[in-house]
């Protein structure tokens, strides 16, 4: 028993000694970078599916294909348009989302709370993007907002206020819109 234990320790020591004496170089950073780029490409290809909830880039062409179907009913077109607007919001394309949602609200869906809520959110994000990103200052992030933190371009924010007021008109107990 004692010899087995000593033999195991001896083998471990020899292995460590042998591995330390070898001139093993780690792969260069360029090789590692190429490998990582390849792994990311493979992961992107595997994840490119409209069923992948984390990939709006794959959902957008799928939604366009549904909208181009000549046999779609008015309800299906409205629903797909609404979904496409949400996908555009995921991609940070507020203006495109607004262009899709405004005609829905102006038509006979002006009391649809889901559409109104998405439109209000799109306007809110547009207001924030056009002010906080373009005219970013530390005062933008500190309460109370004052000085350089005040919106210079109030178009998106004012339209968001109107959209939330419309939501409250349709559903006065909507606490999220009230907030």
QUIPELIN-V359633 format. One record per pair of residues at least 4 apart in sequence whose C-alpha atoms are under 8 Angstrom apart, sorted by sequence separation. I is the first residue (numbers start at 0). J is the second residue. D is the distance in Angstrom with one decimal. If there is no record, write none. Layout:
BEGIN
i=I j=J d=D
i=I j=J d=D
END
This chain:
BEGIN
i=0 j=4 d=6.5
i=1 j=5 d=6.3
i=2 j=6 d=5.9
i=3 j=7 d=6.1
i=4 j=8 d=6.4
i=5 j=9 d=6.0
i=6 j=10 d=6.1
i=7 j=11 d=6.2
i=8 j=12 d=6.1
i=9 j=13 d=6.2
i=10 j=14 d=6.1
i=11 j=15 d=6.2
i=12 j=16 d=6.0
i=13 j=17 d=5.9
i=14 j=18 d=6.0
i=15 j=19 d=6.0
i=16 j=20 d=6.1
i=17 j=21 d=6.4
i=26 j=30 d=6.3
i=27 j=31 d=6.4
i=28 j=32 d=5.9
i=29 j=33 d=6.2
i=30 j=34 d=6.2
i=31 j=35 d=6.1
i=32 j=36 d=6.1
i=33 j=37 d=6.2
i=34 j=38 d=6.2
i=35 j=39 d=6.1
i=36 j=40 d=6.2
i=37 j=41 d=6.2
i=38 j=42 d=6.2
i=39 j=43 d=6.0
i=40 j=44 d=6.2
i=41 j=45 d=6.2
i=42 j=46 d=6.1
i=43 j=47 d=6.0
i=47 j=51 d=7.1
i=54 j=58 d=6.7
i=55 j=59 d=6.2
i=56 j=60 d=7.5
i=57 j=61 d=6.8
i=58 j=62 d=6.2
i=59 j=63 d=6.3
i=60 j=64 d=6.2
i=61 j=65 d=6.5
i=62 j=66 d=6.2
i=63 j=67 d=6.2
i=64 j=68 d=6.6
i=71 j=75 d=5.9
i=72 j=76 d=6.2
i=73 j=77 d=6.1
i=74 j=78 d=6.1
i=75 j=79 d=6.0
i=76 j=80 d=5.9
i=77 j=81 d=6.1
i=78 j=82 d=6.2
i=79 j=83 d=6.0
i=80 j=84 d=6.2
i=81 j=85 d=6.4
i=82 j=86 d=6.3
i=83 j=87 d=6.2
i=84 j=88 d=6.3
i=85 j=89 d=6.4
i=86 j=90 d=6.4
i=87 j=91 d=6.3
i=88 j=92 d=5.4
i=92 j=96 d=6.4
i=93 j=97 d=6.1
i=94 j=98 d=6.3
i=95 j=99 d=6.5
i=96 j=100 d=6.2
i=97 j=101 d=5.8
i=98 j=102 d=7.3
i=99 j=103 d=7.2
i=100 j=104 d=6.4
i=101 j=105 d=6.1
i=102 j=106 d=6.0
i=103 j=107 d=7.1
i=104 j=108 d=5.1
i=105 j=109 d=5.9
i=111 j=115 d=6.2
i=112 j=116 d=5.8
i=113 j=117 d=6.2
i=114 j=118 d=6.1
i=115 j=119 d=6.0
i=116 j=120 d=6.2
i=117 j=121 d=6.1
i=118 j=122 d=6.2
i=119 j=123 d=6.1
i=120 j=124 d=6.1
i=121 j=125 d=6.1
i=122 j=126 d=6.1
i=123 j=127 d=6.3
i=124 j=128 d=6.0
i=125 j=129 d=6.0
i=126 j=130 d=6.2
i=127 j=131 d=5.3
i=128 j=132 d=5.2
i=129 j=133 d=5.6
i=130 j=134 d=5.3
i=131 j=135 d=4.7
i=135 j=139 d=6.6
i=136 j=140 d=7.7
i=137 j=141 d=6.9
i=138 j=142 d=8.0
i=140 j=144 d=7.2
i=144 j=148 d=5.5
i=145 j=149 d=5.6
i=153 j=157 d=5.9
i=154 j=158 d=6.2
i=155 j=159 d=6.1
i=156 j=160 d=6.3
i=157 j=161 d=6.4
i=158 j=162 d=6.1
i=159 j=163 d=6.1
i=160 j=164 d=6.1
i=161 j=165 d=6.2
i=162 j=166 d=6.3
i=163 j=167 d=6.2
i=164 j=168 d=6.2
i=165 j=169 d=6.3
i=166 j=170 d=5.9
i=167 j=171 d=4.5
i=173 j=177 d=6.3
i=174 j=178 d=6.1
i=26 j=31 d=6.7
i=46 j=51 d=6.6
i=49 j=54 d=7.2
i=66 j=71 d=7.5
i=71 j=76 d=6.3
i=87 j=92 d=5.0
i=88 j=93 d=5.5
i=103 j=108 d=5.7
i=104 j=109 d=4.2
i=110 j=115 d=7.4
i=127 j=132 d=7.2
i=128 j=133 d=6.9
i=129 j=134 d=7.8
i=130 j=135 d=7.0
i=131 j=136 d=7.5
i=139 j=144 d=6.1
i=144 j=149 d=6.4
i=166 j=171 d=7.6
i=167 j=172 d=7.2
i=48 j=54 d=7.2
i=49 j=55 d=7.5
i=51 j=57 d=7.9
i=65 j=71 d=7.9
i=87 j=93 d=6.7
i=103 j=109 d=7.1
i=104 j=110 d=7.5
i=108 j=114 d=7.7
i=109 j=115 d=7.3
i=138 j=144 d=6.3
i=139 j=145 d=7.6
i=167 j=173 d=6.4
i=47 j=54 d=6.8
i=51 j=58 d=8.0
i=104 j=111 d=7.7
i=138 j=145 d=6.4
i=166 j=173 d=7.7
i=46 j=54 d=7.3
i=49 j=57 d=5.0
i=50 j=58 d=7.5
i=87 j=95 d=6.8
i=88 j=96 d=6.3
i=131 j=139 d=6.5
i=138 j=146 d=6.8
i=139 j=147 d=6.8
i=140 j=148 d=7.3
i=47 j=56 d=7.9
i=48 j=57 d=5.4
i=49 j=58 d=4.3
i=87 j=96 d=5.6
i=138 j=147 d=5.9
i=139 j=148 d=3.8
i=167 j=176 d=6.7
i=47 j=57 d=5.6
i=48 j=58 d=7.1
i=49 j=59 d=7.8
i=66 j=76 d=6.1
i=104 j=114 d=7.0
i=138 j=148 d=4.7
i=139 j=149 d=7.1
i=166 j=176 d=6.8
i=167 j=177 d=7.0
i=84 j=95 d=7.4
i=85 j=96 d=7.0
i=103 j=114 d=7.6
i=104 j=115 d=6.9
i=136 j=147 d=6.3
i=137 j=148 d=7.5
i=49 j=61 d=6.4
i=84 j=96 d=4.3
i=135 j=147 d=8.0
i=136 j=148 d=6.4
i=164 j=176 d=7.9
i=66 j=79 d=6.4
i=83 j=96 d=7.6
i=84 j=97 d=7.4
i=134 j=147 d=7.7
i=135 j=148 d=7.6
i=163 j=176 d=5.7
i=65 j=79 d=7.1
i=66 j=80 d=7.4
i=100 j=114 d=6.9
i=163 j=177 d=7.5
i=84 j=99 d=6.2
i=84 j=100 d=6.8
i=62 j=79 d=6.4
i=100 j=117 d=8.0
i=101 j=118 d=7.3
i=131 j=148 d=7.5
i=81 j=99 d=7.5
i=100 j=118 d=6.1
i=80 j=99 d=6.6
i=81 j=100 d=6.9
i=131 j=150 d=7.8
i=62 j=82 d=7.6
i=63 j=83 d=7.8
i=80 j=100 d=7.7
i=130 j=150 d=5.7
i=62 j=83 d=6.1
i=97 j=118 d=6.3
i=130 j=151 d=6.5
i=96 j=118 d=7.8
i=130 j=152 d=6.3
i=129 j=152 d=6.8
i=59 j=83 d=6.6
i=97 j=121 d=6.4
i=126 j=150 d=8.0
i=96 j=121 d=6.9
i=97 j=122 d=7.4
i=77 j=103 d=7.5
i=126 j=152 d=7.2
i=59 j=86 d=6.6
i=94 j=121 d=7.7
i=126 j=153 d=6.7
i=58 j=86 d=7.2
i=59 j=87 d=7.8
i=93 j=121 d=5.3
i=126 j=154 d=6.8
i=127 j=155 d=7.9
i=93 j=122 d=7.3
i=126 j=155 d=4.2
i=127 j=156 d=7.7
i=125 j=155 d=5.5
i=126 j=156 d=4.9
i=55 j=86 d=5.8
i=93 j=124 d=6.9
i=94 j=125 d=7.2
i=124 j=155 d=7.7
i=125 j=156 d=7.7
i=55 j=87 d=7.9
i=85 j=117 d=7.3
i=93 j=125 d=5.9
i=123 j=155 d=6.1
i=81 j=114 d=6.9
i=88 j=121 d=6.9
i=122 j=155 d=4.8
i=123 j=156 d=5.6
i=55 j=89 d=6.7
i=56 j=90 d=7.8
i=122 j=156 d=6.3
i=55 j=90 d=6.8
i=123 j=158 d=8.0
i=122 j=158 d=6.2
i=123 j=159 d=5.3
i=122 j=159 d=4.9
i=121 j=159 d=7.8
i=119 j=158 d=7.4
i=120 j=159 d=7.0
i=119 j=159 d=4.7
i=118 j=159 d=7.7
i=119 j=160 d=7.5
i=119 j=162 d=5.0
i=118 j=162 d=7.0
i=119 j=163 d=6.0
i=116 j=162 d=7.5
i=115 j=162 d=6.4
i=116 j=163 d=7.2
i=115 j=163 d=7.6
i=115 j=165 d=7.6
i=116 j=166 d=7.0
i=115 j=166 d=6.3
i=112 j=166 d=6.3
i=110 j=166 d=7.7
i=112 j=169 d=7.4
i=112 j=170 d=7.9
i=110 j=169 d=6.2
i=116 j=176 d=7.9
END
